[in-house]
Amino acid sequence: MPIRPATPADIAALLALERASLTAGHWSGLQYQAIFEPTAPPRIALLEEEESTLLGFLIARPLGAEWELENLVVAAAARRRGLGTRLLDELFGVLRSQAGAALFLEVRESNRAARALYEKSRFIEVNRRKLYYRDPLEDAVMYRLIL
Ligand SMILES: CC(C)(COP(=O)(O)OP(=O)(O)OC[C@H]1O[C@@H](n2cnc3c(N)ncnc32)[C@H](O)[C@@H]1OP(=O)(O)O)[C@@H](O)C(=O)NCCC(=O)NCCS
C-alpha cells in the first residue's frame, strides 16, 4: 500500500477517520482546509489507503529547526498491521531529506497504544506537562526523536 501526500480531495475522509477515533487529535474541516492554502505555513500530511479507502494518516509541522507530529491516526480495523510504523518511517525519511533536526510530540499519558508505537519507533520521553489535557484531566507526555 503506497503512502502519498494528502490533497484537499482527502479532507472529508481525514475528518471521518479522526472523528471515529476518540484519542486522535480533533480538528475542524476549516483547519484541514487551511493546510492546503497556498499561503499556509508548510505542513506534511501523509496518508495510506487500500483500494481508495483511507486507512491512516499523519500531519506534522515545522517549529523552528524541529518538527512537531500533530496527529497520527490508523483506522480501528487496520491497527496492529504496521501502518502507524510505516507512516512514521515515511515521515522520518521526508524530514531527513529536508534536513529536519528532530521530531517531537505530545500524547495523553493513558494512550498506551500510541506511546508503545512511539517508543518502538525510538522516540525518547523528554518531559511531562502536568494535567495538560481535559475531559479527562490528564498529563501530557512529551517525546522527541533525533532524526
Ligand atoms: C496509535 C496508533 C496510530 C498505532 O497505529 P498501528 O498502525 O496500530 O501501529 P503499528 O501496527 O505500527 O504498531 C507498532 C507497534 O506499536 C505498539 N502498539 C501499537 N498498538 C498497540 C496497542 N494497542 N497496545 C500495545 N502496543 C501497541 C506495538 O509495539 C506495535 O508492534 P507489534 O504490533 O509488533 O507489537 C493507533 O492505535 C491509533 O490510530 N490510535 C488512535 C489515534 C491515536 O491515539 N493517535 C495518537 C495521537 S497522539
The ligand as an SDF file (V2000), in Angstrom:
LIG
                    3D

 48 50  0  0  0  0  0  0  0  0999 V2000
   -1.5280    4.6720   17.9160 C   0  0  0  0  0  0  0  0  0  0  0  0
   -1.8820    4.0940   16.5450 C   0  0  0  0  0  0  0  0  0  0  0  0
   -1.6580    5.1720   15.4980 C   0  0  0  0  0  0  0  0  0  0  0  0
   -0.9900    2.8810   16.2600 C   0  0  0  0  0  0  0  0  0  0  0  0
   -1.1390    2.5080   14.9020 O   0  0  0  0  0  0  0  0  0  0  0  0
   -0.8870    0.9920   14.4030 P   0  0  0  0  0  0  0  0  0  0  0  0
   -0.9430    1.0240   12.9300 O   0  0  0  0  0  0  0  0  0  0  0  0
   -1.8210    0.0880   15.0930 O   0  0  0  0  0  0  0  0  0  0  0  0
    0.5920    0.7500   14.9260 O   0  0  0  0  0  0  0  0  0  0  0  0
    1.5890   -0.4180   14.4400 P   0  0  0  0  0  0  0  0  0  0  0  0
    0.8050   -1.5710   13.9020 O   0  0  0  0  0  0  0  0  0  0  0  0
    2.6020    0.1960   13.5450 O   0  0  0  0  0  0  0  0  0  0  0  0
    2.2360   -0.8210   15.8340 O   0  0  0  0  0  0  0  0  0  0  0  0
    3.6430   -0.7510   16.0520 C   0  0  0  0  0  0  0  0  0  0  0  0
    3.9360   -1.1480   17.4860 C   0  0  0  0  0  0  0  0  0  0  0  0
    3.3380   -0.2250   18.3950 O   0  0  0  0  0  0  0  0  0  0  0  0
    2.9000   -0.9260   19.5620 C   0  0  0  0  0  0  0  0  0  0  0  0
    1.4230   -0.8940   19.6610 N   0  0  0  0  0  0  0  0  0  0  0  0
    0.5570   -0.4390   18.7350 C   0  0  0  0  0  0  0  0  0  0  0  0
   -0.7040   -0.5330   19.2080 N   0  0  0  0  0  0  0  0  0  0  0  0
   -0.6140   -1.0810   20.4320 C   0  0  0  0  0  0  0  0  0  0  0  0
   -1.5810   -1.4390   21.4220 C   0  0  0  0  0  0  0  0  0  0  0  0
   -2.9080   -1.2680   21.2140 N   0  0  0  0  0  0  0  0  0  0  0  0
   -1.1480   -1.9400   22.5900 N   0  0  0  0  0  0  0  0  0  0  0  0
    0.1760   -2.1320   22.8240 C   0  0  0  0  0  0  0  0  0  0  0  0
    1.1560   -1.8230   21.9160 N   0  0  0  0  0  0  0  0  0  0  0  0
    0.7490   -1.3050   20.7390 C   0  0  0  0  0  0  0  0  0  0  0  0
    3.3790   -2.3600   19.3960 C   0  0  0  0  0  0  0  0  0  0  0  0
    4.7030   -2.4420   19.9090 O   0  0  0  0  0  0  0  0  0  0  0  0
    3.3860   -2.4930   17.8880 C   0  0  0  0  0  0  0  0  0  0  0  0
    4.2390   -3.5000   17.4270 O   0  0  0  0  0  0  0  0  0  0  0  0
    3.6960   -5.0350   17.3550 P   0  0  0  0  0  0  0  0  0  0  0  0
    2.3340   -4.9820   16.6900 O   0  0  0  0  0  0  0  0  0  0  0  0
    4.7380   -5.7230   16.5340 O   0  0  0  0  0  0  0  0  0  0  0  0
    3.6040   -5.4930   18.7820 O   0  0  0  0  0  0  0  0  0  0  0  0
   -3.3560    3.6130   16.5150 C   0  0  0  0  0  0  0  0  0  0  0  0
   -3.5980    2.7700   17.6360 O   0  0  0  0  0  0  0  0  0  0  0  0
   -4.3680    4.7270   16.5370 C   0  0  0  0  0  0  0  0  0  0  0  0
   -4.7180    5.2710   15.4900 O   0  0  0  0  0  0  0  0  0  0  0  0
   -4.8690    5.1000   17.7350 N   0  0  0  0  0  0  0  0  0  0  0  0
   -5.9030    6.1250   17.8230 C   0  0  0  0  0  0  0  0  0  0  0  0
   -5.4030    7.5060   17.4870 C   0  0  0  0  0  0  0  0  0  0  0  0
   -4.3230    7.9740   18.4510 C   0  0  0  0  0  0  0  0  0  0  0  0
   -4.4290    7.8030   19.6590 O   0  0  0  0  0  0  0  0  0  0  0  0
   -3.2940    8.6020   17.8750 N   0  0  0  0  0  0  0  0  0  0  0  0
   -2.2040    9.1410   18.6410 C   0  0  0  0  0  0  0  0  0  0  0  0
   -2.4650   10.5620   18.9590 C   0  0  0  0  0  0  0  0  0  0  0  0
   -1.0540   11.2670   19.8200 S   0  0  0  0  0  0  0  0  0  0  0  0
  1  2  1  0
  2  3  1  0
  2  4  1  0
  2 36  1  0
  4  5  1  0
  5  6  1  0
  6  7  2  0
  6  8  1  0
  6  9  1  0
  9 10  1  0
 10 11  2  0
 10 12  1  0
 10 13  1  0
 13 14  1  0
 14 15  1  0
 15 16  1  0
 15 30  1  0
 16 17  1  0
 17 18  1  0
 17 28  1  0
 18 19  1  0
 18 27  1  0
 19 20  2  0
 20 21  1  0
 21 22  1  0
 21 27  2  0
 22 23  1  0
 22 24  2  0
 24 25  1  0
 25 26  2  0
 26 27  1  0
 28 29  1  0
 28 30  1  0
 30 31  1  0
 31 32  1  0
 32 33  2  0
 32 34  1  0
 32 35  1  0
 36 37  1  0
 36 38  1  0
 38 39  2  0
 38 40  1  0
 40 41  1  0
 41 42  1  0
 42 43  1  0
 43 44  2  0
 43 45  1  0
 45 46  1  0
 46 47  1  0
 47 48  1  0
M  END
$$$$
